[in-house]
Amino acid sequence: MTIWAGSDQDTIATWTVAGEPTDPTTVTLKFQTGPGASTVWTFGGAGSIVRVSPGVYSARIPVSAGDGIVEWIGTGAAAAVNVEFFQVGALPL
């Protein structure tokens, strides 16, 4: 599936402790697509992070052409980091 520049990309992260869904004390999402500075969102603060269910968080991020990177960071009760990479294509027309 191609991700097109100018669209939005859904991203989701899940935290568990001993196999049980667990909310981190803080949830931070860092992302960057194409050239330019990265963006930082925090659950309950800046950005549009949604708590789907215990331990599961999602966000819809805007993308521009170029390589993209998404980094979910949980601290405290469920400390863990997840990093995803993806490519975004320029619109063909």
C-alpha positions in Angstrom: 0.0 0.0 0.0 1.3 3.4 -1.0 1.1 6.3 1.5 0.7 9.5 -0.5 2.1 12.9 0.4 -0.6 15.2 1.8 -2.6 12.4 3.3 -2.7 11.2 6.9 -1.2 8.0 8.3 -2.7 6.1 11.2 -0.3 4.8 13.8 -1.0 2.7 16.8 1.0 1.5 19.8 0.2 -1.2 22.4 1.9 -1.6 25.9 1.7 -4.7 28.0 3.2 -5.8 31.3 3.3 -9.6 31.9 0.9 -10.0 29.0 -1.7 -7.6 30.4 -2.6 -4.4 28.6 -1.1 -1.6 30.7 -1.3 2.2 30.3 2.1 3.9 30.5 2.4 6.8 33.0 3.1 9.1 30.0 2.6 8.5 26.3 4.7 10.5 23.8 4.6 10.3 20.0 7.4 11.8 17.9 7.2 11.8 14.2 8.8 13.2 11.1 8.1 12.8 7.4 10.2 14.3 4.7 12.7 17.0 5.4 12.2 19.2 8.3 11.8 19.2 12.0 10.2 16.4 14.0 6.8 16.9 15.8 6.2 15.8 19.4 2.7 15.1 20.8 1.8 13.9 24.3 -1.3 12.2 25.4 -3.5 14.7 27.3 -1.4 17.6 25.9 -0.3 18.7 22.4 -1.4 16.7 19.4 -4.2 14.2 18.7 -3.3 11.0 20.6 -6.4 8.9 21.4 -6.6 6.2 24.1 -8.4 3.3 22.4 -8.4 0.9 25.4 -6.1 0.1 28.3 -2.6 0.1 26.9 -3.6 0.9 23.3 -3.1 4.4 21.8 -3.5 5.7 18.3 -3.0 8.9 16.3 -3.5 10.1 12.8 -0.4 12.1 11.6 0.0 14.3 8.5 2.6 13.1 6.0 4.7 14.8 3.3 6.9 13.2 0.6 10.0 11.4 1.8 10.9 8.9 4.4 8.9 8.9 7.6 9.6 7.8 11.1 7.3 7.3 14.1 8.5 6.8 17.6 6.0 5.9 20.4 7.5 6.3 24.0 5.8 5.1 27.1 7.2 5.8 30.6 6.6 4.6 34.1 4.2 1.7 34.6 4.8 0.4 31.0 8.1 1.8 29.9 8.9 0.9 26.3 9.8 2.5 22.9 8.5 1.5 19.5 9.9 2.8 16.2 8.3 2.5 12.8 9.7 3.6 9.4 7.7 4.1 6.2 8.0 5.8 2.8 5.7 8.4 1.4 5.3 8.9 -2.3 4.7 12.2 -4.1 1.3 12.4 -5.8 1.6 11.0 -9.3 -0.2 13.9 -11.0 
